[in-house]
Amino acid sequence: MSAPLGRRAAAEAIGTGLLVAVVVGSGIQATELSHDIGVQLLANSLATVFGLGVLIALFGPVSGAHFNPAVTLAAWFTGRRSPDGPTLRDVAAYIPAQIAGAIGGAVLADAMFAQPLVKFSTHDRSAGHLWLGEIVATAGLVALVFGLERIRRAALAPVAVACYIGAAYWFTSSTSFANPAVTVGRTFTDTFAGIAPASVTPFIAAQLLGAVLGLGVVAAVYGPDSARARREPLTHGEPELASS
């Protein structure tokens, strides 16, 4: 990527913040408009799909639109032997930016709906089946992101990733957080989309395990990546990576 690291980190912070604002804000709006939990989840998932697709298309050419520490770490791991792969300096800038952005996005959503700006969630999500849901959701996300890159179809990321997250809202028991930064951000809102702080650590552990499994799926399906494939430039400013 040609943009300076500061601009890329800013894109990650703003993009992740807006993503969390979409998730939390649509959750608040849904609960105010309907008392049916199914309708609430439908509204929340649809808003996330549309918002995520737009954010990936907008910020992908600048930072890769990771918006997700699990994707950033996976990108560093797969590209660590490539001269143009993400460096540890990139990782050290991206991940704090993503977490700060996620927290800011939750606070912004609360402010827009006249909720307490910071009120830690009481929504307990501590259960083995939810952790399994996070493993599956994150593994699928990472497999999709890096699979698209491997087959040179990164231009499809805005649609493909958004559609996957929308589906994962419904087919996983956890409603697919699949993102450590978003998980942390959602502790700061005691609303529909929140997660209790005590539930965060196992969720993040499950997400990181899912990321490892997702890379394993890519290796199993496409074989070992080649240095030539990693160096081959994407065309027309296509985003290298994208995620929720």
Protein Blocks (a to p, Z undefined) as FASTA:
>chain_A
ZZdfklmmmmmmmmmmmmmmmmmmmmmmmmmmpccfklmmmmmmmmmmmmmmmmmmmmmm
mnopnopaklmmmmmmmmmmpfkbccfklmmmmmmmmmmmmmmmmmmmmmmnopafbacd
fbdcbdfklmmmmmmmmmmmmmmmmmmmmnopmmmmmmmmmmmmmmmmmmpmnlonopak
lmmmmmmpccfklccfklmmmmmmmmmmmmmmmmmmmmmmnopadfklmmpcceehiafb
dcZZ
